Amino acid sequence: MTDHRDPADARLDELFGAWRAEIDEVPIPSLVDPLRAVDVVIEAKKCGRAPAPPDGAGTRPPGDAREETV
């Protein structure tokens, strides 16, 4: 089967593929430490600065969230 795509489209696909490969080869460091983030949220809740989710929202795992992040 022959390829009937526009040569410009094929070149663009090649360019984006090469760009993605170049980006993927450089590791990206974590922006947020998950354990530190959980500590901040827990502390904010204790101070009343983080509202609880509405009933039934299902946004919190059961038990201690810190245990599940490890």
C-alpha positions in Angstrom: 0.0 0.0 0.0 1.4 3.4 -0.9 1.5 6.4 1.4 -0.7 9.2 -0.1 0.0 11.7 2.7 1.1 15.2 2.0 4.9 15.3 2.2 4.6 18.3 4.5 2.5 16.3 6.9 5.0 13.4 6.9 7.8 15.9 7.6 5.8 17.5 10.4 5.2 14.0 12.0 9.0 13.3 11.7 9.8 16.7 13.3 7.4 16.1 16.2 8.6 12.6 16.7 12.2 13.8 16.9 11.2 16.6 19.3 9.4 14.2 21.6 12.3 11.8 21.6 14.6 14.7 22.5 12.3 15.8 25.4 11.8 12.2 26.7 15.6 11.5 27.0 16.0 14.3 29.7 14.6 13.2 33.0 12.3 15.6 34.8 12.8 15.8 38.5 9.8 15.7 40.9 8.3 19.1 41.5 6.7 18.1 44.8 7.7 15.6 47.4 4.5 13.5 48.0 5.2 13.0 51.8 5.9 16.7 52.3 2.7 17.5 50.4 0.6 15.2 52.6 2.2 16.8 55.8 1.3 20.3 54.5 -2.3 19.2 53.8 -2.7 17.5 57.2 -1.3 20.6 59.0 -3.6 22.9 57.0 -6.6 20.8 57.9 -5.6 21.0 61.6 -5.5 24.8 61.3 -8.8 25.0 59.5 -7.3 26.3 56.3 -8.3 23.3 54.1 -12.0 22.7 53.9 -13.2 19.1 54.0 -14.6 17.7 50.7 -18.4 17.4 50.5 -20.0 14.1 51.7 -19.7 11.4 49.2 -17.0 13.1 47.1 -14.7 10.1 47.5 -11.6 12.3 47.4 -9.9 10.8 50.4 -8.6 7.3 50.8 -9.7 5.5 53.9 -7.2 5.5 56.8 -4.0 7.4 56.9 -3.1 8.9 53.5 0.6 8.9 54.4 0.7 5.1 54.5 -0.6 4.8 51.0 1.9 7.2 49.4 4.9 5.1 50.3 
